[in-house]
Amino acid sequence: MTQECFRGLMLSLGLLIATMPVSAHHSFAATFDRNKPVTVKAVVTEVHWENPHTLMYVEVKDESGKAVKWTFESYPPSVLYRKGLRPNRLKPGAEVTLTGFAAKSVPNWAEVSIVAFPDGESFCVPASGNTTVCDANDRDVNGNLVK
Amino acid sequence: MKKSLGAAVLIGAVLAGLALFAPTASLPAAAQQRGAGQASTTPATPVPRTSWDGKPDLTGVWQGAKLDARAYGLAEAERLYRPSAKEIMKTLADKDDPVHRCVVYGYPRRMATPFPIQILGAVGAMVVFDNRPHIYRYIPTDGRMHTEDLFPSYQGDSVGRWEGDTLVVDVTTFNGRIWLAGAQDHPTSTLTGGWITSDAMHQVERWRLLDANTLEYQSTVEDPKVLTGPWTTPKIVLKRAPVRKLEDEGHCIPEGIDYQPAGQK
């Protein structure tokens, strides 16, 4: 899927979400696959600070060194802000390690649970509140503190 | 004869200088108008003031007229758009206008529409309620600094301070997704398309009451990615509407979305 086609898909999904009441918000189980965990080291190309989900457009180098585009969706901008994940760090050019769950039927699209930076700082930001990767106390499954 | 004439000229000059530089906040609006030499056929009502700080109280429902391209100052904006921005503008027609997808008009464009807004003055802040589409703007009036490291948004981050009786609002951290005007709003046919902005936009607005029923708004827009220099709108006048609140809930349905529940068709 080309980036333009992909963004068109995301925009129409965003419109559907915007007009639905909150209770009909897409659920983790409906959209993402708990059996498809994904972790990528990537470089951020764009961040769309949008409600209901901030979208992180990133590029991942595959085995052959080719850049592959991925989109990760996360919390609303205000929630990321309060957790300390802000545009001064999450911005084009930033190197990040993203841990989450891939979408069921859309390729190269995932929910991100942990955003980690090379200096060791990391943030627990699961789009759906799924706590299997990092819990309410912001610790990952190994008990390490994630913000 | 010459000496007394000279003295009269000197006294006149001193008085004129005092009139020019005296703080206008010390004069009621009606007296200001008379002092400016304008004849008013109806007495202007004095500016209402808040009980907590004595500043003008902009509380009310305010409505202006739809401003055409000329009245909205777009001839000047046209001169300021960069050639590279003009190339992008030309590719954007009315169908691409973000407002058709229920994206907010943003400012200053919202003030050039005929839809009323409702302002609530509160301690330390002013809130602007909007139902076309639903959005509010929270404007601190206590002179605070911008929020650090804030994510960008459609209406940006507003901070206000009083300069006399004028509320000066500084707005930053825009997401670059609003238009300054519609694709149909052009003063001439030499330029067409949507009036794009960028995430580098910065605005300084001036809000003031001319009298109890007249709100004047003006914005200076800087956007180095699309404009070669600052564009200042004309002074836009809104009148107090004789209602206590926006009459209807308003709503916005993005085009292509069928919102009627099946049972209600």
Interface residues (C-beta under 8 A of the other chain):
Chain A: L15 L16 A18 T19 W49 T54 P77 S78 L80 Y81 R86 P87 N88
Chain B: R101 C102 D149 L150 F151 P152 S153 N175 I253 P254 G256 I257 Y259
